[in-house]
Amino acid sequence: MRKNTVVQRLNIVRGQIDGLVNLIEEKENCSKVAEQFRAVDAALKKAIEMYFKENLTTCLKSVNRKDKRTIEFLLKEIIKNK
């Protein structure tokens, strides 16, 4: 797994969230806030997708049947809503 790539993406998300918080605190215009929300959402979905693409087999080996269904459902939702 390329942990650094996923971690780097999550650090980008963290920075985007910090920017979003600043926009909200500064009462910036709604279109800027909405744009930042979309950016955070897209970046987080990409990080999740990357993580599970690289680790799904390993992740699913160590979880029970219910958790596997939950993981599979979440992944389908992420992919569907890209």
OpenMM code with the backbone's topology and positions (N, CA, C; nanometers):
from openmm import Vec3, app, unit

residues = "MET ARG LYS ASN THR VAL VAL GLN ARG LEU ASN ILE VAL ARG GLY GLN ILE ASP GLY LEU VAL ASN LEU ILE GLU GLU LYS GLU ASN CYS SER LYS VAL ALA GLU GLN PHE ARG ALA VAL ASP ALA ALA LEU LYS LYS ALA ILE GLU MET TYR PHE LYS GLU ASN LEU THR THR CYS LEU LYS SER VAL ASN ARG LYS ASP LYS ARG THR ILE GLU PHE LEU LEU LYS GLU ILE ILE LYS ASN LYS".split()
positions = [
    Vec3(0.0840, -0.1195, 0.0000),
    Vec3(0.0000, 0.0000, 0.0000),
    Vec3(0.0874, 0.1243, 0.0000),
    Vec3(0.0444, 0.2240, -0.0698),
    Vec3(0.1139, 0.3523, -0.0728),
    Vec3(0.0530, 0.4434, 0.0326),
    Vec3(0.0835, 0.4151, 0.1584),
    Vec3(0.0246, 0.4918, 0.2690),
    Vec3(0.0480, 0.6403, 0.2533),
    Vec3(0.1676, 0.6754, 0.2078),
    Vec3(0.1983, 0.8175, 0.1964),
    Vec3(0.1007, 0.8884, 0.1046),
    Vec3(0.0601, 0.8228, -0.0032),
    Vec3(-0.0328, 0.8860, -0.0957),
    Vec3(-0.1662, 0.9128, -0.0264),
    Vec3(-0.2187, 0.8139, 0.0461),
    Vec3(-0.3452, 0.8314, 0.1167),
    Vec3(-0.3284, 0.9351, 0.2277),
    Vec3(-0.2210, 0.9268, 0.3013),
    Vec3(-0.1959, 1.0229, 0.4091),
    Vec3(-0.1800, 1.1640, 0.3517),
    Vec3(-0.1109, 1.1754, 0.2404),
    Vec3(-0.0961, 1.3066, 0.1773),
    Vec3(-0.2322, 1.3625, 0.1380),
    Vec3(-0.3166, 1.2788, 0.0814),
    Vec3(-0.4507, 1.3233, 0.0431),
    Vec3(-0.5300, 1.3668, 0.1658),
    Vec3(-0.5180, 1.2915, 0.2747),
    Vec3(-0.5898, 1.3289, 0.3969),
    Vec3(-0.5379, 1.4600, 0.4540),
    Vec3(-0.4102, 1.4844, 0.4399),
    Vec3(-0.3553, 1.6132, 0.4838),
    Vec3(-0.4103, 1.7272, 0.3987),
    Vec3(-0.4298, 1.7011, 0.2701),
    Vec3(-0.4925, 1.8009, 0.1839),
    Vec3(-0.6353, 1.8262, 0.2307),
    Vec3(-0.7074, 1.7194, 0.2625),
    Vec3(-0.8447, 1.7333, 0.3125),
    Vec3(-0.8449, 1.8159, 0.4402),
    Vec3(-0.7519, 1.7878, 0.5281),
    Vec3(-0.7421, 1.8637, 0.6538),
    Vec3(-0.7256, 2.0128, 0.6248),
    Vec3(-0.6387, 2.0452, 0.5300),
    Vec3(-0.6191, 2.1848, 0.4929),
    Vec3(-0.7448, 2.2463, 0.4332),
    Vec3(-0.8155, 2.1668, 0.3519),
    Vec3(-0.9402, 2.2167, 0.2938),
    Vec3(-1.0450, 2.2412, 0.4018),
    Vec3(-1.0512, 2.1533, 0.4996),
    Vec3(-1.1473, 2.1711, 0.6099),
    Vec3(-1.1118, 2.2960, 0.6900),
    Vec3(-0.9833, 2.3154, 0.7147),
    Vec3(-0.9417, 2.4380, 0.7843),
    Vec3(-0.9840, 2.5617, 0.7049),
    Vec3(-0.9673, 2.5562, 0.5741),
    Vec3(-1.0097, 2.6668, 0.4897),
    Vec3(-1.1599, 2.6871, 0.4958),
    Vec3(-1.2336, 2.5778, 0.4986),
    Vec3(-1.3789, 2.5846, 0.5076),
    Vec3(-1.4226, 2.6486, 0.6395),
    Vec3(-1.3602, 2.6070, 0.7477),
    Vec3(-1.3913, 2.6652, 0.8785),
    Vec3(-1.3658, 2.8156, 0.8755),
    Vec3(-1.2534, 2.8547, 0.8179),
    Vec3(-1.2222, 2.9982, 0.8094),
    Vec3(-1.3272, 3.0738, 0.7284),
    Vec3(-1.3682, 3.0162, 0.6157),
    Vec3(-1.4710, 3.0814, 0.5339),
    Vec3(-1.5996, 3.1016, 0.6124),
    Vec3(-1.6388, 2.9984, 0.6872),
    Vec3(-1.7623, 3.0065, 0.7654),
    Vec3(-1.7479, 3.1080, 0.8784),
    Vec3(-1.6353, 3.1031, 0.9483),
    Vec3(-1.6133, 3.1982, 1.0582),
    Vec3(-1.6097, 3.3424, 1.0092),
    Vec3(-1.5568, 3.3612, 0.8884),
    Vec3(-1.5477, 3.4963, 0.8326),
    Vec3(-1.6755, 3.5369, 0.7587),
    Vec3(-1.7759, 3.4487, 0.7660),
    Vec3(-1.9050, 3.4743, 0.7026),
    Vec3(-1.8905, 3.5093, 0.5546),
    Vec3(-1.8082, 3.4299, 0.4873),
    Vec3(-1.7876, 3.4491, 0.3436),
    Vec3(-1.9146, 3.4161, 0.2674),
    Vec3(-1.9171, 3.4549, 0.1445),
    Vec3(-2.0349, 3.4335, 0.0609),
    Vec3(-2.0607, 3.2840, 0.0429),
    Vec3(-2.1876, 3.2501, 0.0326),
    Vec3(-2.2316, 3.1100, 0.0296),
    Vec3(-2.1731, 3.0307, -0.0866),
    Vec3(-2.1518, 3.0949, -0.1990),
    Vec3(-2.0980, 3.0201, -0.3133),
    Vec3(-1.9542, 2.9745, -0.2857),
    Vec3(-1.8760, 3.0566, -0.2162),
    Vec3(-1.7402, 3.0163, -0.1791),
    Vec3(-1.7451, 2.8996, -0.0805),
    Vec3(-1.8360, 2.9074, 0.0149),
    Vec3(-1.8507, 2.8008, 0.1147),
    Vec3(-1.8947, 2.6715, 0.0459),
    Vec3(-1.9931, 2.6814, -0.0429),
    Vec3(-2.0421, 2.5629, -0.1135),
    Vec3(-1.9315, 2.5001, -0.1980),
    Vec3(-1.8538, 2.5835, -0.2639),
    Vec3(-1.7425, 2.5337, -0.3457),
    Vec3(-1.6418, 2.4582, -0.2596),
    Vec3(-1.6127, 2.5112, -0.1428),
    Vec3(-1.5179, 2.4461, -0.0530),
    Vec3(-1.5748, 2.3148, 0.0015),
    Vec3(-1.7052, 2.3122, 0.0331),
    Vec3(-1.7685, 2.1872, 0.0763),
    Vec3(-1.7542, 2.0810, -0.0327),
    Vec3(-1.7789, 2.1199, -0.1580),
    Vec3(-1.7663, 2.0236, -0.2691),
    Vec3(-1.6230, 1.9735, -0.2808),
    Vec3(-1.5277, 2.0615, -0.2643),
    Vec3(-1.3871, 2.0222, -0.2748),
    Vec3(-1.3497, 1.9240, -0.1637),
    Vec3(-1.3939, 1.9520, -0.0419),
    Vec3(-1.3670, 1.8629, 0.0711),
    Vec3(-1.4315, 1.7272, 0.0469),
    Vec3(-1.5559, 1.7278, 0.0032),
    Vec3(-1.6282, 1.6037, -0.0231),
    Vec3(-1.5563, 1.5197, -0.1288),
    Vec3(-1.5186, 1.5816, -0.2388),
    Vec3(-1.4516, 1.5095, -0.3470),
    Vec3(-1.3158, 1.4552, -0.3019),
    Vec3(-1.2407, 1.5361, -0.2295),
    Vec3(-1.1076, 1.4937, -0.1843),
    Vec3(-1.1174, 1.3790, -0.0844),
    Vec3(-1.2136, 1.3848, 0.0053),
    Vec3(-1.2297, 1.2777, 0.1031),
    Vec3(-1.2748, 1.1483, 0.0349),
    Vec3(-1.3686, 1.1589, -0.0580),
    Vec3(-1.4124, 1.0394, -0.1314),
    Vec3(-1.2958, 0.9767, -0.2061),
    Vec3(-1.2104, 1.0584, -0.2653),
    Vec3(-1.0942, 1.0072, -0.3376),
    Vec3(-0.9987, 0.9354, -0.2423),
    Vec3(-0.9756, 0.9910, -0.1251),
    Vec3(-0.8870, 0.9267, -0.0268),
    Vec3(-0.9453, 0.7931, 0.0188),
    Vec3(-1.0753, 0.7899, 0.0429),
    Vec3(-1.1409, 0.6651, 0.0842),
    Vec3(-1.1288, 0.5613, -0.0264),
    Vec3(-1.1570, 0.6034, -0.1475),
    Vec3(-1.1488, 0.5131, -0.2622),
    Vec3(-1.0076, 0.4560, -0.2763),
    Vec3(-0.9077, 0.5423, -0.2678),
    Vec3(-0.7686, 0.4973, -0.2793),
    Vec3(-0.7345, 0.3978, -0.1698),
    Vec3(-0.7721, 0.4302, -0.0467),
    Vec3(-0.7402, 0.3423, 0.0654),
    Vec3(-0.7990, 0.2035, 0.0438),
    Vec3(-0.9283, 0.1971, 0.0105),
    Vec3(-0.9916, 0.0673, -0.0020),
    Vec3(-0.9517, -0.0062, -0.1286),
    Vec3(-0.9209, 0.0637, -0.2363),
    Vec3(-0.8706, -0.0039, -0.3557),
    Vec3(-0.7410, -0.0770, -0.3238),
    Vec3(-0.6589, -0.0138, -0.2437),
    Vec3(-0.5292, -0.0698, -0.2103),
    Vec3(-0.5364, -0.1723, -0.0969),
    Vec3(-0.6419, -0.1681, -0.0150),
    Vec3(-0.6447, -0.2505, 0.1054),
    Vec3(-0.7696, -0.3349, 0.1237),
    Vec3(-0.8590, -0.3360, 0.0280),
    Vec3(-0.9878, -0.4014, 0.0475),
    Vec3(-0.9731, -0.5491, 0.0822),
    Vec3(-0.8884, -0.6198, 0.0113),
    Vec3(-0.8726, -0.7627, 0.0377),
    Vec3(-0.8279, -0.7860, 0.1814),
    Vec3(-0.7289, -0.7123, 0.2258),
    Vec3(-0.6791, -0.7256, 0.3621),
    Vec3(-0.7857, -0.6854, 0.4637),
    Vec3(-0.8548, -0.5755, 0.4364),
    Vec3(-0.9586, -0.5277, 0.5287),
    Vec3(-1.0689, -0.6313, 0.5452),
    Vec3(-1.1115, -0.6887, 0.4361),
    Vec3(-1.2243, -0.7813, 0.4426),
    Vec3(-1.1875, -0.9144, 0.5058),
    Vec3(-1.0617, -0.9514, 0.5052),
    Vec3(-1.0196, -1.0775, 0.5683),
    Vec3(-1.0385, -1.0735, 0.7190),
    Vec3(-1.0246, -0.9558, 0.7766),
    Vec3(-1.0211, -0.9469, 0.9223),
    Vec3(-1.1513, -0.8991, 0.9858),
    Vec3(-1.2590, -0.8856, 0.9065),
    Vec3(-1.3838, -0.8377, 0.9646),
    Vec3(-1.4934, -0.9425, 0.9525),
    Vec3(-1.5929, -0.9277, 1.0362),
    Vec3(-1.7041, -1.0227, 1.0328),
    Vec3(-1.7958, -0.9926, 0.9143),
    Vec3(-1.8912, -1.0808, 0.8933),
    Vec3(-1.9810, -1.0722, 0.7778),
    Vec3(-2.0608, -0.9409, 0.7736),
    Vec3(-2.1117, -0.8985, 0.8886),
    Vec3(-2.1901, -0.7739, 0.8952),
    Vec3(-2.1038, -0.6545, 0.8568),
    Vec3(-1.9827, -0.6499, 0.9108),
    Vec3(-1.8927, -0.5392, 0.8788),
    Vec3(-1.8530, -0.5402, 0.7311),
    Vec3(-1.8355, -0.6582, 0.6725),
    Vec3(-1.8052, -0.6667, 0.5299),
    Vec3(-1.9184, -0.6046, 0.4487),
    Vec3(-2.0415, -0.6359, 0.4845),
    Vec3(-2.1557, -0.5790, 0.4121),
    Vec3(-2.1574, -0.4268, 0.4266),
    Vec3(-2.1270, -0.3785, 0.5461),
    Vec3(-2.1233, -0.2339, 0.5683),
    Vec3(-2.0161, -0.1690, 0.4820),
    Vec3(-1.8977, -0.2260, 0.4800),
    Vec3(-1.7883, -0.1722, 0.3993),
    Vec3(-1.8257, -0.1734, 0.2518),
    Vec3(-1.8795, -0.2853, 0.2043),
    Vec3(-1.9179, -0.2953, 0.0639),
    Vec3(-2.0260, -0.1930, 0.0287),
    Vec3(-2.1230, -0.1745, 0.1179),
    Vec3(-2.2291, -0.0754, 0.0955),
    Vec3(-2.1702, 0.0650, 0.0861),
    Vec3(-2.0835, 0.0993, 0.1800),
    Vec3(-2.0239, 0.2331, 0.1803),
    Vec3(-1.9422, 0.2577, 0.0541),
    Vec3(-1.8683, 0.1583, 0.0113),
    Vec3(-1.7890, 0.1740, -0.1105),
    Vec3(-1.8780, 0.1951, -0.2322),
    Vec3(-1.9863, 0.1212, -0.2401),
    Vec3(-2.0790, 0.1397, -0.3524),
    Vec3(-2.1373, 0.2802, -0.3499),
    Vec3(-2.1720, 0.3292, -0.2311),
    Vec3(-2.2256, 0.4653, -0.2207),
    Vec3(-2.1232, 0.5695, -0.2630),
    Vec3(-2.0001, 0.5506, -0.2235),
    Vec3(-1.8939, 0.6444, -0.2593),
    Vec3(-1.8753, 0.6462, -0.4099),
    Vec3(-1.8673, 0.5305, -0.4682),
    Vec3(-1.8457, 0.5211, -0.6119),
    Vec3(-1.9658, 0.5764, -0.6885),
    Vec3(-2.0859, 0.5434, -0.6427),
    Vec3(-2.2086, 0.5898, -0.7081),
    Vec3(-2.2185, 0.7419, -0.7047),
    Vec3(-2.1760, 0.8041, -0.5966),
    Vec3(-2.1932, 0.9481, -0.5778),
    Vec3(-2.0708, 1.0290, -0.6196),
    Vec3(-1.9810, 0.9715, -0.6944),
    Vec3(-1.8612, 1.0445, -0.7372),
    Vec3(-1.8948, 1.1630, -0.8208),
] * unit.nanometer
topology = app.Topology()
chain = topology.addChain("A")
for resn in residues:
    res = topology.addResidue(resn, chain)
    for name in ("N", "CA", "C"):
        topology.addAtom(name, app.Element.getBySymbol(name[0]), res)
